[in-house]
């Protein structure tokens, strides 16, 4: 019986050491809604995140890349990017 308990505890310890500690952390990006825009209008992309940086990637309707930018978040997790 003791061997079985020790075996189970050893297995639990082994499995938990395989998981990185940040695997249980939730990475989150909340993006504020963007209203309809006309060509030439300014687009403001903003939101909050618990990540250090956010990559913004905008695609054209045909799937090609129109815009890419990496934004550093502030200490409280806010980020903002303006596109004209």
N, C-alpha and C positions, 0 to 999 in steps of 0.2 A: 504494500500500500504506500509506504514512504517513497519507494523508488518511483512509483507512478506519479505522485505529487511532485517530486523533484524533477522528473522528466517533463511534466507539464509546465512547471515554472521555468525550466531551462528553455523550453520551446517558446514560451511567451517572451522571455528576455531576448532570445535570438531573433524573433520576428520584429520586435520593436527596435532593435539595433539596425535592422535593414532599412527601416523607414527613416528618411531624413526628417529632422524636426520641423522644417518648414512645409512638409507635405501635408500637414494637418492645418496649416494656416490658409485662410481664405484670401485669395487675391481678387480684388474687386475694383471695377471701374464703373462709375455712375455718370452717364452722359445726359446733360440737359437737352430737352427737345429743341430742335431747330425748326423755325417756321419756314414756310414756303419762300423761296427766293427767285428773283428774276436775274437774267444775265447781267453782270456788273455789280450786283448787290454785294455788300459786305456780309460774310458768313463768320459768325462767332461760334467756335466750338469750345465749350467749357463744361466742367464737371468736377467730380471728386474721385480720388483713388487712394488706396493704401500702398501703391507702388511708388518707387522713386521717380520713374518716368513713364510716359505714355507715348506710343507711336500712333500718329494720326495718318491714315491712308484713305484717300478719296479716289474712287474709281469712276470713270466715265461710263455712260450707259453701255458702251460696247465692251467693257471689261478692262480697258487699258488704264494705267495709272495716271491720274491727273495731278495728284499732290501727295507728298509724304513729308512728315516732320516729326521729330522727336521732341516732346515737351517735358521739361523738368517740373515736377510738382512742388508746391510750396510745403512748408513744414506742417500745415494743417490739412494737406492733401488736395488742395485746389489746383486746377490747371486750366489754362485758357490759350486758345490760338485764334488768330484773326486772319481770314483769307479774303482777298478782294478779287 
